[in-house]
Amino acid sequence: MAYTAADVKALRDKSGAGMMDCKKALEETNGDLEAAVDFLRAKGLAAAAKKSSRTAAEGLVGVAVSGTKGVAVEVNSETDFVAKNEQFQNFVRTTTEVALGVDADDVEALKAAAYPGGTTVADKLTDNVATIGENQQIRRMKSVSVTEGVVVPYMHNAAAPNLGKIGVLVALQSSAPTATLEELGKQLAMHIAAAFPQALTAEGLDAEVIERERTIAREKAVKEAADSGKEIPENILEKRVDGAAAKYAKENALLSQVFVMDNKTPIAQVVEKAGKDAGAKIELVDYVRFQLGEGIEKEESDFAAEVAAAVGG
């Protein structure tokens, strides 16, 4: 062998190609790094690195369940067209299944995990970028589990089985009959998809977000008082601020949200009643809601302006 593991890594970093492709390129070029890059370029495998800077905000969310564990994975692409590509869909589906065997919710650990066919998830991803021709990224993953009960998956507007743009997992801890738990889990998952809770409980909400809500409420109360030409007493001001924060927490913590199916019952009571009806306590211990591309700032382009600029140039 005319090359080392360090040479393979260097070629991967330089070309963006998969590990097995890099090994083959070094074998074919007797370990010459620059010649290996040219070899990969000739094969169309070195283009992946150049694509990595392009914004990937489309793609698919995948969900998978095995026994009492479930996982959701988001894989992004540049265009919605790729999300309809069978090769891409198979990759997302298989990667999500691989994620079930990853101990932590760690994307890097997932990338390093074995992928069917004798490669890794990372290398398969790189190969996909080269063959499909778009930047693709594994953005995030999250798993939930119970010791007894069920994890129920749900995909809103599925593009394919367990693949779509809003993926939900509901973890229900209970000894109640599986059919009962699955029916309740599906209803809760549909609620979660529609209502977009920020955390399971008020205590789990982001402290910075709550503080921002308090600041907004305070500024609004002070402005209203000033506009009316009156001063607002500090104790009244704090009550209004506390009330606004409490209202936000109630509307954004899953267990206190009002069930979308009857628009009146808090989720905690829905779960409690289901447990009483089943004769066994049911506890909603965790959930996942992944919406494709949330939080990614998409690049906006003016195609007509780009064409005009190209013609003018």
Backbone as numpy.savetxt, mean C-alpha at the origin, in Angstrom:
# Nx Ny Nz CAx CAy CAz Cx Cy Cz
35.87 -19.06 -13.04 35.02 -17.86 -13.04 35.90 -16.62 -13.04
35.69 -15.75 -14.03 36.54 -14.57 -14.18 35.96 -13.34 -13.51
35.04 -13.54 -12.58 34.45 -12.41 -11.89 34.10 -12.80 -10.47
33.83 -11.79 -9.62 33.52 -12.02 -8.22 32.10 -11.56 -7.92
31.67 -11.85 -6.70 30.34 -11.39 -6.27 30.28 -9.86 -6.28
31.42 -9.23 -5.96 31.48 -7.76 -5.97 31.28 -7.23 -7.39
31.79 -7.98 -8.39 31.61 -7.56 -9.78 30.14 -7.64 -10.18
29.47 -8.69 -9.72 28.04 -8.84 -10.01 27.26 -7.67 -9.43
27.58 -7.31 -8.17 26.89 -6.19 -7.52 27.16 -4.89 -8.27
28.41 -4.69 -8.66 28.78 -3.46 -9.37 28.02 -3.36 -10.70
27.90 -4.50 -11.39 27.19 -4.49 -12.66 25.70 -4.25 -12.45
25.15 -4.83 -11.40 23.73 -4.59 -11.09 23.48 -3.11 -10.81
24.37 -2.50 -9.99 24.22 -1.08 -9.66 24.35 -0.21 -10.90
25.22 -0.61 -11.80 25.50 0.20 -12.99 24.43 0.06 -14.06
23.88 -1.16 -14.17 22.94 -1.43 -15.27 21.49 -1.49 -14.86
21.25 -1.86 -13.57 19.87 -2.05 -13.14 19.29 -3.38 -13.55
20.11 -4.24 -14.15 19.62 -5.55 -14.60 19.58 -6.54 -13.45
18.91 -7.67 -13.65 18.79 -8.69 -12.62 20.09 -9.42 -12.37
20.16 -10.09 -11.22 21.39 -10.75 -10.81 21.80 -11.84 -11.80
20.86 -12.67 -12.21 21.21 -13.76 -13.12 21.65 -13.23 -14.47
21.02 -12.14 -14.92 21.44 -11.53 -16.18 22.85 -10.96 -16.06
23.16 -10.37 -14.90 24.50 -9.82 -14.69 25.55 -10.93 -14.68
25.22 -12.05 -14.04 26.16 -13.17 -14.01 26.43 -13.67 -15.43
25.39 -13.81 -16.22 25.54 -14.30 -17.58 26.36 -13.32 -18.40
26.12 -12.02 -18.21 26.86 -11.00 -18.96 28.35 -11.05 -18.63
28.68 -11.23 -17.36 30.08 -11.31 -16.95 30.73 -12.59 -17.46
29.97 -13.65 -17.50 30.50 -14.90 -18.05 30.80 -14.75 -19.54
29.88 -14.10 -20.24 30.04 -13.92 -21.69 31.18 -12.98 -22.04
31.53 -12.08 -21.13 32.57 -11.07 -21.41 33.84 -11.29 -20.60
33.94 -12.47 -19.99 35.14 -12.83 -19.24 35.44 -11.85 -18.10
34.37 -11.34 -17.49 34.53 -10.48 -16.33 34.78 -9.02 -16.63
34.72 -8.61 -17.90 34.95 -7.20 -18.27 33.67 -6.41 -17.99
33.73 -5.51 -17.00 32.53 -4.79 -16.55 31.91 -3.95 -17.65
32.71 -3.16 -18.35 32.17 -2.29 -19.39 31.59 -3.11 -20.55
32.28 -4.18 -20.90 31.77 -5.03 -21.97 30.47 -5.70 -21.53
30.38 -6.03 -20.24 29.17 -6.65 -19.71 28.00 -5.67 -19.78
28.26 -4.39 -19.51 27.21 -3.37 -19.64 26.72 -3.31 -21.08
27.66 -3.32 -22.03 27.28 -3.29 -23.44 26.48 -4.53 -23.82
26.87 -5.68 -23.24 26.16 -6.92 -23.50 24.70 -6.81 -23.03
24.52 -6.26 -21.85 23.18 -6.10 -21.30 22.37 -5.09 -22.12
23.02 -4.02 -22.54 22.32 -3.02 -23.36 21.86 -3.63 -24.66
22.72 -4.46 -25.24 22.36 -5.11 -26.50 21.17 -6.04 -26.33
21.04 -6.60 -25.14 19.93 -7.50 -24.85 18.69 -6.76 -24.37
18.84 -5.45 -24.23 17.71 -4.64 -23.75 17.45 -4.77 -22.27
18.47 -5.17 -21.51 18.29 -5.42 -20.07 18.89 -4.33 -19.20
19.56 -3.36 -19.79 20.20 -2.32 -18.99 19.36 -1.06 -18.90
18.19 -1.09 -19.48 17.36 0.12 -19.49 16.61 0.34 -18.20
16.52 -0.69 -17.36 15.70 -0.59 -16.15 16.16 0.53 -15.25
17.49 0.71 -15.11 18.01 1.74 -14.21 17.57 3.13 -14.65
17.53 3.37 -15.96 17.15 4.69 -16.45 15.70 5.00 -16.15
14.88 3.95 -16.06 13.45 4.16 -15.82 13.11 4.41 -14.36
14.08 4.16 -13.46 13.78 4.19 -12.03 13.45 5.57 -11.49
13.76 6.63 -12.25 13.47 7.98 -11.77 12.09 8.46 -12.18
11.38 7.69 -13.00 10.08 8.13 -13.46 9.01 7.81 -12.42
8.06 8.70 -12.25 7.04 8.55 -11.23 6.14 7.35 -11.50
6.01 6.49 -10.50 5.15 5.32 -10.59 4.02 5.48 -9.58
2.84 5.87 -10.06 1.72 6.11 -9.17 0.50 5.29 -9.53
0.59 4.51 -10.60 -0.47 3.59 -10.97 -0.08 2.20 -10.47
-0.69 1.16 -11.00 -0.32 -0.19 -10.58 -1.47 -0.94 -9.97
-1.14 -1.77 -8.96 -2.15 -2.62 -8.33 -1.84 -2.84 -6.85
-2.89 -3.06 -6.09 -2.78 -3.54 -4.72 -3.17 -5.02 -4.75
-2.39 -5.84 -4.07 -2.71 -7.26 -3.98 -2.99 -7.64 -2.54
-3.90 -8.57 -2.31 -4.16 -9.10 -0.98 -4.12 -10.62 -1.04
-3.63 -11.23 0.04 -3.57 -12.68 0.12 -3.76 -13.11 1.56
-4.36 -14.26 1.76 -4.61 -14.80 3.10 -4.21 -16.27 3.11
-3.53 -16.67 4.17 -3.21 -18.08 4.39 -3.44 -18.38 5.86
-4.41 -19.25 6.14 -4.73 -19.55 7.53 -5.22 -18.33 8.26
-4.55 -17.97 9.34 -4.97 -16.82 10.15 -4.07 -15.61 9.94
-3.40 -15.54 8.79 -2.57 -14.38 8.45 -2.95 -13.86 7.08
-2.94 -12.55 6.95 -3.21 -11.92 5.67 -2.19 -10.82 5.42
-1.97 -10.49 4.15 -1.02 -9.44 3.81 -1.52 -8.66 2.60
-1.22 -7.37 2.59 -1.53 -6.52 1.45 -0.22 -5.92 0.95
-0.09 -5.84 -0.36 1.12 -5.30 -0.99 0.70 -4.34 -2.09
1.37 -3.19 -2.17 1.14 -2.25 -3.26 2.35 -2.24 -4.17
2.11 -2.47 -5.46 3.17 -2.40 -6.47 2.76 -1.34 -7.49
3.62 -0.37 -7.71 3.28 0.75 -8.58 3.92 0.62 -9.96
3.22 1.18 -10.93 3.73 1.31 -12.30 3.47 2.75 -12.74
3.94 3.09 -13.92 3.76 4.47 -14.40 2.38 4.71 -14.98
1.80 3.70 -15.60 0.52 3.89 -16.27 -0.47 2.80 -15.88
-1.74 3.13 -16.00 -2.80 2.17 -15.73 -2.80 1.05 -16.75
-2.26 1.33 -17.94 -2.19 0.32 -18.99 -1.38 -0.89 -18.53
-0.28 -0.64 -17.84 0.56 -1.73 -17.36 -0.17 -2.56 -16.31
-1.02 -1.91 -15.51 -1.77 -2.63 -14.48 -2.69 -3.69 -15.10
-3.00 -3.55 -16.37 -3.85 -4.52 -17.06 -3.02 -5.60 -17.74
-1.70 -5.46 -17.67 -0.79 -6.40 -18.30 -0.74 -7.70 -17.49
-0.92 -8.84 -18.15 -0.96 -10.12 -17.44 0.34 -10.42 -16.71
1.48 -10.06 -17.31 2.77 -10.29 -16.67 2.87 -9.50 -15.36
2.43 -8.25 -15.40 2.47 -7.41 -14.21 1.51 -7.95 -13.15
0.31 -8.33 -13.56 -0.66 -8.87 -12.61 -0.14 -10.15 -11.95
0.48 -11.01 -12.73 1.04 -12.24 -12.16 2.14 -11.93 -11.15
2.94 -10.89 -11.46 4.01 -10.51 -10.54 3.44 -10.00 -9.23
2.44 -9.14 -9.29 1.85 -8.60 -8.07 1.21 -9.72 -7.26
0.49 -10.60 -7.93 -0.18 -11.71 -7.24 0.85 -12.62 -6.56
1.89 -13.00 -7.28 2.90 -13.90 -6.73 3.69 -13.22 -5.62
4.03 -11.95 -5.80 4.79 -11.22 -4.77 3.98 -11.11 -3.48
2.67 -10.90 -3.61 1.81 -10.83 -2.43 1.79 -12.17 -1.71
1.75 -13.26 -2.46 1.79 -14.59 -1.85 3.13 -14.84 -1.17
4.21 -14.38 -1.79 5.54 -14.50 -1.18 5.58 -13.71 0.13
4.92 -12.55 0.15 4.93 -11.69 1.34 4.33 -12.38 2.56
3.46 -13.35 2.34 2.88 -14.09 3.47 3.97 -14.78 4.29
5.08 -15.10 3.66 6.16 -15.79 4.36 7.23 -14.88 4.92
7.06 -13.57 4.74 8.02 -12.60 5.27 7.60 -12.21 6.68
8.52 -12.29 7.63 8.17 -12.10 9.04 7.73 -10.68 9.37
8.47 -9.69 8.86 8.18 -8.29 9.20 7.56 -7.57 8.01
6.88 -6.45 8.28 6.33 -5.63 7.21 7.45 -4.77 6.64
8.37 -5.41 5.94 9.60 -4.77 5.48 9.74 -5.02 3.98
9.63 -3.95 3.19 9.70 -4.08 1.74 11.05 -4.63 1.30
12.12 -4.20 1.97 13.45 -4.70 1.60 13.57 -6.20 1.85
12.97 -6.67 2.95 12.97 -8.10 3.23 12.16 -8.85 2.18
11.07 -8.24 1.74 10.26 -8.85 0.69 11.04 -8.93 -0.62
11.75 -7.88 -0.94 12.53 -7.87 -2.18 13.61 -8.95 -2.16
14.15 -9.21 -0.98 15.22 -10.20 -0.86 14.70 -11.62 -0.81
13.38 -11.78 -0.66 12.79 -13.11 -0.53 12.83 -13.86 -1.86
12.81 -15.18 -1.74 12.87 -16.03 -2.93 11.58 -15.91 -3.74
11.74 -15.80 -5.05 10.62 -15.74 -5.98 10.62 -17.04 -6.80
9.47 -17.62 -7.09 9.43 -18.88 -7.85 10.26 -18.79 -9.13
11.06 -19.82 -9.37 11.89 -19.83 -10.58 13.37 -19.65 -10.29
13.73 -19.63 -8.98 15.14 -19.56 -8.64 15.73 -18.17 -8.62
14.90 -17.15 -8.47 15.40 -15.78 -8.39 14.84 -15.12 -7.15
15.02 -13.82 -7.00 14.46 -13.08 -5.88 13.36 -12.15 -6.39
12.56 -11.63 -5.47 11.52 -10.68 -5.85 12.14 -9.46 -6.52
13.25 -8.98 -5.97 13.92 -7.79 -6.52 14.39 -8.03 -7.94
14.98 -9.18 -8.19 15.47 -9.47 -9.53 14.33 -9.64 -10.53
13.25 -10.27 -10.07 12.09 -10.42 -10.95 11.49 -9.05 -11.27
11.48 -8.16 -10.29 10.98 -6.81 -10.51 11.83 -6.09 -11.56
13.15 -6.20 -11.43 14.05 -5.58 -12.39 13.83 -6.13 -13.79
13.64 -7.44 -13.89 13.37 -8.05 -15.19 12.07 -7.52 -15.77
11.06 -7.34 -14.92 9.78 -6.80 -15.39 9.94 -5.40 -15.95
10.73 -4.57 -15.26 10.96 -3.20 -15.73 11.58 -3.23 -17.12
12.54 -4.13 -17.31 13.24 -4.23 -18.59 12.32 -4.73 -19.70
11.49 -5.71 -19.40 10.67 -6.31 -20.45 9.38 -5.53 -20.72
8.77 -4.97 -19.67 7.53 -4.21 -19.84 7.82 -2.79 -20.31
8.94 -2.23 -19.84 9.35 -0.91 -20.32 8.87 0.26 -19.49
8.46 0.00 -18.25 8.04 1.09 -17.36 8.67 0.89 -16.00
8.89 2.01 -15.29 9.34 1.92 -13.91 8.26 1.25 -13.07
8.68 0.35 -12.20 7.77 -0.33 -11.28 8.44 -0.39 -9.91
7.67 -0.20 -8.86 8.21 -0.19 -7.51 7.29 -0.92 -6.55
7.89 -1.73 -5.66 7.12 -2.28 -4.56 7.12 -1.21 -3.48
5.98 -0.61 -3.24 5.92 0.57 -2.38 5.78 0.24 -0.90
4.89 -0.70 -0.56 4.61 -0.97 0.85 3.93 -2.32 1.01
3.95 -2.81 2.23 3.26 -4.05 2.58 2.83 -3.95 4.04
1.77 -4.65 4.37 1.34 -4.72 5.77 0.59 -6.03 5.97
0.89 -6.69 7.08 0.23 -7.95 7.39 -0.58 -7.82 8.67
-1.59 -8.67 8.81 -2.39 -8.77 10.03 -2.59 -10.25 10.33
-2.82 -10.57 11.60 -3.03 -11.98 11.95 -3.83 -12.09 13.23
-4.38 -13.27 13.45 -5.09 -13.59 14.69 -4.62 -14.96 15.15
-4.80 -15.25 16.42 -4.46 -16.59 16.92 -5.63 -17.55 16.74
-6.84 -16.99 16.75 -8.06 -17.77 16.51 -9.07 -16.86 15.85
-9.68 -17.34 14.77 -10.62 -16.50 14.06 -10.29 -16.47 12.58
-10.50 -15.31 11.94 -10.27 -15.20 10.50 -9.65 -13.86 10.14
-8.98 -13.85 9.00 -8.58 -12.62 8.34 -9.33 -12.62 7.01
-10.16 -11.61 6.82 -11.02 -11.55 5.64 -10.46 -10.55 4.63
-10.21 -10.99 3.38 -9.74 -10.06 2.35 -10.90 -9.49 1.56
-10.71 -8.28 1.04 -11.73 -7.66 0.21 -11.04 -6.74 -0.78
-11.47 -6.80 -2.03 -10.92 -5.92 -3.06 -12.05 -5.13 -3.69
-11.97 -3.83 -3.59 -13.01 -2.96 -4.15 -12.73 -2.75 -5.64
-13.72 -3.03 -6.47 -13.57 -2.93 -7.92 -12.34 -3.70 -8.41
-12.34 -4.99 -8.18 -11.19 -5.82 -8.51 -10.89 -5.81 -10.01
-9.60 -5.71 -10.34 -9.15 -5.81 -11.73 -8.96 -7.27 -12.11
-8.69 -8.10 -11.10 -8.53 -9.55 -11.24 -8.68 -10.09 -9.83
-8.84 -11.41 -9.65 -8.99 -11.93 -8.29 -7.90 -11.45 -7.33
-8.30 -10.80 -6.23 -7.41 -10.29 -5.19 -6.45 -9.21 -5.67
-6.77 -8.57 -6.79 -5.97 -7.46 -7.32 -6.89 -6.29 -7.66
-6.49 -5.08 -7.31 -7.31 -3.92 -7.63 -6.69 -2.64 -7.10
-7.53 -1.63 -6.91 -7.03 -0.32 -6.49 -7.26 -0.02 -5.02
-8.20 -0.69 -4.38 -8.40 -0.54 -2.93 -8.50 -1.94 -2.33
-7.48 -2.33 -1.57 -7.45 -3.63 -0.94 -7.61 -3.51 0.56
-8.43 -4.38 1.14 -8.73 -4.32 2.57 -8.55 -5.70 3.19
-8.03 -5.72 4.42 -7.97 -6.93 5.23 -8.60 -6.62 6.58
-9.41 -7.54 7.09 -10.04 -7.37 8.40 -9.68 -8.57 9.27
-9.09 -8.32 10.44 -8.67 -9.39 11.35 -9.65 -9.49 12.51
-10.36 -10.61 12.60 -11.35 -10.82 13.64 -10.92 -11.98 14.53
-10.71 -11.68 15.81 -10.31 -12.68 16.80 -11.57 -13.22 17.46
-11.82 -14.54 17.34 -13.04 -15.11 17.92 -13.08 -16.62 17.72
-13.89 -17.24 18.55 -14.16 -18.67 18.38 -15.51 -18.89 17.70
-16.13 -17.82 17.25 -17.42 -17.91 16.57 -17.27 -18.69 15.26
-18.36 -19.20 14.70 -18.29 -19.95 13.45 -17.63 -19.15 12.34
-16.83 -19.82 11.53 -16.09 -19.16 10.46 -17.02 -18.42 9.49
-18.13 -19.02 9.15 -19.06 -18.39 8.20 -19.57 -17.06 8.75
-19.86 -17.04 10.05 -20.33 -15.80 10.70 -19.26 -14.73 10.64
-18.03 -15.11 10.95 -16.92 -14.16 10.95 -16.63 -13.64 9.55
-16.71 -14.52 8.57 -16.42 -14.09 7.20 -17.48 -13.12 6.69
-18.74 -13.35 7.04 -19.80 -12.43 6.63 -19.63 -11.07 7.29
-19.34 -11.08 8.60 -19.10 -9.82 9.31 -17.87 -9.13 8.75
-16.81 -9.90 8.50 -15.58 -9.33 7.98 -15.78 -8.65 6.63
-16.58 -9.26 5.78 -16.84 -8.66 4.47 -17.58 -7.34 4.61
-18.57 -7.29 5.51 -19.32 -6.05 5.72 -18.41 -4.95 6.28
-17.56 -5.33 7.23 -16.62 -4.36 7.80 -15.62 -3.89 6.76
-15.16 -4.81 5.91 -14.20 -4.45 4.88 -14.80 -3.46 3.89
-16.05 -3.67 3.53 -16.72 -2.73 2.63 -16.85 -1.35 3.28
-17.13 -1.35 4.58 -17.18 -0.08 5.31 -15.81 0.60 5.28
-14.76 -0.15 5.56 -13.41 0.40 5.59 -13.02 0.97 4.24
-13.36 0.26 3.16 -13.06 0.76 1.83 -13.74 2.10 1.57
-14.98 2.24 2.04 -15.75 3.45 1.78 -15.43 4.58 2.74
-15.22 4.25 4.02 -15.10 5.29 5.06 -13.68 5.74 5.33
-12.68 5.01 4.87 -11.28 5.40 4.98 -10.86 5.79 6.40
-10.98 4.88 7.37 -10.51 5.19 8.73 -9.00 5.39 8.75
-8.53 6.22 9.66 -7.10 6.51 9.77 -6.40 5.61 10.78
-7.16 4.99 11.68 -6.60 4.11 12.70 -7.73 3.28 13.30
-7.37 2.22 14.01 -8.38 1.36 14.63 -9.10 2.10 15.75
-8.34 2.79 16.60 -8.89 3.53 17.74 -8.40 4.97 17.72
-9.02 5.80 18.54 -8.60 7.20 18.63 -7.16 7.31 19.10
-6.76 6.41 19.99 -5.39 6.43 20.51 -4.36 6.15 19.41
-4.78 5.49 18.35 -3.86 5.15 17.28 -3.73 6.21 16.21
-4.51 7.28 16.30 -4.41 8.36 15.32 -3.10 9.12 15.46
-2.61 9.63 14.35 -1.36 10.38 14.32 -1.49 11.63 15.20
-0.60 11.75 16.18 -0.65 12.88 17.12 -0.47 14.21 16.39
0.35 14.24 15.36 0.57 15.48 14.62 -0.70 15.91 13.88
-1.43 14.94 13.37 -2.69 15.25 12.68 -3.71 15.81 13.66
-3.80 15.21 14.83 -4.72 15.71 15.86 -4.35 17.12 16.27
-3.06 17.38 16.43 -2.61 18.72 16.82 -2.92 19.74 15.73
-2.81 19.32 14.48 -3.16 20.22 13.39 -4.64 20.56 13.42
-5.48 19.56 13.72 -6.91 19.81 13.82 -7.21 20.78 14.96
-6.49 20.64 16.06 -6.67 21.56 17.19 -6.27 22.98 16.81
-5.17 23.10 16.08 -4.71 24.43 15.65 -5.72 25.08 14.72
-6.24 24.30 13.77 -7.24 24.84 12.84 -8.49 25.28 13.58
-8.94 24.47 14.53 -10.14 24.80 15.30 -9.92 26.08 16.12
-8.73 26.21 16.71 -8.43 27.39 17.51 -8.43 28.66 16.65
-7.77 28.56 15.50 -7.70 29.72 14.61 -9.07 30.11 14.08
-9.88 29.10 13.79 -11.23 29.37 13.29 -12.08 30.05 14.35
-12.00 29.58 15.60 -12.79 30.17 16.69 -12.37 31.61 16.96
-11.08 31.86 16.95 -10.57 33.21 17.20 -11.01 34.16 16.09
-10.96 33.68 14.84 -11.37 34.52 13.71 -12.85 34.83 13.78
-13.67 33.84 14.10 -15.11 34.06 14.19 -15.43 35.08 15.28
-14.71 34.98 16.39 -14.92 35.94 17.48 -14.51 37.35 17.05
-13.38 37.44 16.37 -12.90 38.75 15.91 -13.86 39.36 14.89
-14.37 38.51 13.99 -15.31 39.02 12.97 -16.60 39.54 13.60
-16.97 38.97 14.74 -18.20 39.42 15.40 -17.94 40.55 16.39
-16.67 40.93 16.53 -16.31 42.01 17.43 -16.32 41.63 18.89
-16.24 40.33 19.17 -16.26 39.87 20.56 -14.99 39.10 20.87
-14.65 39.07 22.14 -13.53 38.25 22.58 -14.08 36.90 23.05
-13.32 35.86 22.82 -13.75 34.53 23.27 -12.94 34.14 24.50
-13.60 33.86 25.61 -12.87 33.48 26.83 -12.01 32.23 26.59
-10.87 32.17 27.26 -9.93 31.08 27.06 -10.56 29.72 27.35
-11.37 29.63 28.41 -11.97 28.34 28.75 -12.97 27.88 27.69
-13.69 28.83 27.11 -14.63 28.50 26.03 -13.86 28.08 24.78
-12.77 28.81 24.51 -11.93 28.49 23.36 -11.40 27.06 23.45
-10.90 26.68 24.62 -10.33 25.34 24.79 -11.39 24.25 24.67
-12.62 24.56 25.14 -13.70 23.58 25.00 -14.03 23.35 23.52
-14.02 24.44 22.75 -14.30 24.30 21.32 -13.19 23.53 20.62
-11.95 23.79 21.01 -10.81 23.09 20.42 -10.87 21.60 20.78
-11.15 21.31 22.06 -11.26 19.91 22.49 -12.40 19.20 21.76
-13.49 19.91 21.57 -14.63 19.33 20.88 -14.32 19.01 19.42
-13.60 19.90 18.78 -13.23 19.68 17.38 -12.29 18.48 17.25
-11.35 18.36 18.18 -10.40 17.23 18.15 -11.13 15.92 18.40
-12.07 15.94 19.34 -12.84 14.74 19.65 -13.71 14.32 18.47
-14.29 15.29 17.79 -15.12 15.01 16.62 -14.29 14.38 15.51
-13.08 14.91 15.30 -12.19 14.36 14.27 -11.83 12.91 14.60
-11.49 12.67 15.88 -11.10 11.33 16.30 -12.26 10.34 16.11
-13.46 10.77 16.48 -14.63 9.90 16.35 -14.89 9.53 14.89
-14.71 10.49 13.99 -15.01 10.27 12.58 -13.91 9.51 11.85
-12.71 9.43 12.43 -11.58 8.83 11.72 -11.01 7.58 12.37
-11.45 7.24 13.59 -11.06 5.98 14.22 -12.10 4.93 13.87
-11.68 3.80 13.36 -12.61 2.80 12.83 -13.68 2.38 13.83
-13.30 2.07 15.06 -14.26 1.53 16.02 -15.36 2.53 16.40
-15.09 3.82 16.23 -16.10 4.82 16.57 -16.82 5.37 15.35
-16.39 4.99 14.16 -17.08 5.44 12.95 -18.49 4.85 12.89
-19.38 5.57 12.26 -20.75 5.10 12.07 -20.79 4.16 10.87
-21.37 2.99 11.07 -21.44 1.95 10.05 -22.14 2.48 8.80
-21.49 2.38 7.64 -22.06 2.97 6.42 -23.33 2.25 5.98
-23.56 1.04 6.45 -24.73 0.29 5.98 -26.02 0.68 6.68
-25.92 1.32 7.88 -27.16 1.81 8.50 -27.05 3.28 8.90
-25.84 3.83 8.78 -25.59 5.26 9.03 -25.98 5.70 10.44
-25.88 4.76 11.41 -26.20 5.18 12.78 -25.44 4.40 13.86
-25.03 3.16 13.58 -24.42 2.33 14.61 -22.90 2.40 14.57
-22.23 2.73 15.68 -20.77 2.71 15.71 -20.24 1.30 15.41
-19.13 1.22 14.74 -18.55 -0.07 14.37 -18.33 -0.96 15.59
-17.89 -0.39 16.69 -17.67 -1.19 17.90 -18.94 -1.91 18.32
-20.09 -1.25 18.19 -21.37 -1.87 18.55 -21.80 -2.92 17.53
-21.46 -2.70 16.27 -21.76 -3.69 15.23 -21.04 -5.00 15.55
-19.76 -4.89 15.91 -18.96 -6.07 16.24 -19.49 -6.74 17.51
-19.82 -5.93 18.52 -20.32 -6.47 19.78 -21.62 -7.23 19.57
-22.54 -6.67 18.80 -23.82 -7.32 18.54 -23.62 -8.63 17.78
-22.71 -8.62 16.81 -22.45 -9.85 16.04 -21.95 -10.96 16.95
-21.14 -10.57 17.94 -20.64 -11.55 18.90 -21.75 -12.11 19.77
-22.66 -11.26 20.22 -23.78 -11.71 21.04 -24.68 -12.65 20.25
-24.92 -12.30 18.99 -25.77 -13.14 18.14 -25.13 -14.50 17.88
-23.79 -14.52 17.82 -23.08 -15.77 17.54 -22.80 -16.57 18.80
-23.01 -15.96 19.98 -22.75 -16.65 21.24 -21.28 -16.75 21.57
-20.45 -15.88 20.96 -19.01 -15.87 21.24 -18.47 -14.46 21.01
-17.63 -14.00 21.89 -17.07 -12.66 21.75 -16.28 -12.54 20.46
-16.50 -11.43 19.75 -15.74 -11.14 18.53 -14.97 -9.84 18.76
-13.71 -9.85 18.43 -12.89 -8.66 18.59 -12.26 -8.29 17.25
-12.49 -7.05 16.84 -11.83 -6.52 15.64 -10.46 -6.02 16.09
-9.42 -6.81 15.80 -8.09 -6.51 16.37 -7.22 -5.68 15.46
-7.47 -5.72 14.15 -6.62 -4.95 13.23 -7.26 -4.92 11.85
-6.74 -4.05 11.01 -7.22 -3.98 9.63 -6.13 -3.37 8.77
-6.27 -3.51 7.47 -5.41 -2.85 6.50 -6.31 -2.25 5.43
-5.99 -1.03 5.03 -6.65 -0.43 3.86 -5.57 0.21 3.01
-5.30 -0.38 1.86 -4.34 0.18 0.91 -5.11 0.70 -0.29
-4.96 1.99 -0.55 -5.53 2.57 -1.77 -4.39 2.93 -2.69
-4.47 2.45 -3.91 -3.39 2.63 -4.87 -3.00 4.10 -5.01
-1.70 4.36 -4.85 -1.16 5.68 -5.14 -1.43 6.76 -4.11
-2.11 6.43 -2.99 -2.41 7.48 -2.02 -1.10 8.05 -1.46
-1.02 9.37 -1.46 0.17 10.03 -0.93 1.27 10.26 -1.95
1.13 9.68 -3.15 2.15 9.88 -4.19 1.77 11.11 -5.00
2.70 12.02 -5.14 2.45 13.22 -5.93 2.73 12.90 -7.39
1.69 12.87 -8.19 1.84 12.53 -9.60 2.38 13.72 -10.39
3.20 13.40 -11.38 3.71 14.43 -12.27 2.63 14.77 -13.29
2.34 16.05 -13.42 1.37 16.50 -14.42 2.13 17.02 -15.63
1.69 16.65 -16.81 2.38 17.12 -18.01 1.37 17.66 -19.01
1.81 18.66 -19.76 1.00 19.26 -20.81 1.52 18.70 -22.13
0.82 17.68 -22.65 1.31 16.98 -23.83 1.43 17.94 -25.03
0.43 18.81 -25.19 0.47 19.75 -26.32 1.68 20.67 -26.22
1.97 21.13 -25.00 3.13 22.01 -24.80 4.43 21.26 -25.08
4.47 19.98 -24.69 5.67 19.18 -24.93 5.91 19.02 -26.44
4.83 18.77 -27.19 4.95 18.61 -28.64 5.41 19.92 -29.28
4.80 21.04 -28.82 5.17 22.34 -29.37 6.63 22.66 -29.10
7.08 22.30 -27.88 8.47 22.57 -27.51 9.41 21.73 -28.36
9.00 20.48 -28.61 9.85 19.60 -29.41 9.96 20.10 -30.84
8.83 20.56 -31.39 8.84 21.09 -32.76 9.66 22.37 -32.84
9.48 23.21 -31.81 10.22 24.47 -31.78 11.71 24.28 -31.61
12.06 23.17 -30.86 13.48 22.91 -30.63 14.14 22.34 -31.87
